[in-house]
Amino acid sequence: MRKIEKPLFAPRGHKLLERIASHIPSFKEVYMKSGMLRLFESYVALMLLSTVLTFMSALVVGALLHQFLFRLTLSQYLGATAVLAAVISLFVPIAFIIYPLNRRSQRKKELEANLIYTTGYMTVLSAGGISIEKIFERVIQVERRRPIRDIARMIITDIRMFGVDVTSALGNAALRSPSETFSKLLMGITNTLKTSGDLKSLLSFETQRLLHSKREELKKTLNTLMAFGEVYITAIVIAPIVFVVMITILSVMGNVAFGISPTMQLNLLVFFGIPMLSLLFILMLNNILPEEE
């Protein structure tokens, strides 16, 4: 792997940021796999700066609000203003942490969605005796999924621009891959290049393994969809009919539940309850179905 030399006299702020970043290695790993281009130390600096600015802004706004809207003693005034500013500024680092986590999760899902087709394409190219460098060049040209294309471009950039050897470039890419499956594939290619060099056999085996995993995943998805369909019929089709009949019978008997008239209950069920349940099922279905083109 290539190493970036540090300046001899680094600024104190830079050393402080490196010290802070060294205490959060797990977050740094997540950040590297999220595909963000900003340096990790710069991202931490931006998070700290935004937190401080938010705290100061919230402190000023909170002081003005408590000054004009509430009548408090000096101790209550200072305590309420500080607590409000602290609570508001706390959301800033939380947002800075959640964003790389969500970005890594999205990249992983997008990368693994069609990874089997990319691996199959690489298998065909390797069968023709093409080098791994040329294979990743072709992947950059034909791959439609951005995460895979970005990792392939990273490998070629390390080799062409920074003069890194192929195995080290593959190792760097494996560390930045959000998918453990793809990282293992890259490490397998690295080990094969160091030993036998038979990429065709390796990629063919990985394609068959991914195909088997995809088949098992589709079976599980089908079983989940079958159970999901039964729940949908019960909750969206049968349950509203039962509630309508019950509300109609109770209205004839003169019962009023929670002070709401039967007509209002039917309106809430038809115009609010059923659409909200349908929207919930749509969101759940969107998470269940695999993302494939």
Buried (B, 14 or more C-beta within 10 A) or exposed (E): EEEEEEEEEEEEEBEBBBEBBEEBEEBBBBBBBBBBEEEBBEBBBEBBEBBEEBBEEBBEBBBEEBEEEEEBEEEEBEEBBBEBBEEBBEEBBEEBBEBBBEBBBBBBBBBBBBBBBBBBBBBBBBEEEBEBEBBBBBBBEEBEBEBBBBBBBBBBEBBEEEEBEBBBBBBBBBEBBBBEBBBEBBBBBBEBBEEEEEBBEBBBEBBBBBEEBBEEEEEEBEEEBEEBEEEBEEBBEEBBEEBBEEBEEBBEEEEEEEEEEBEEBBEEBEEEBBEEBEEEBEEEBEEEEEEEE
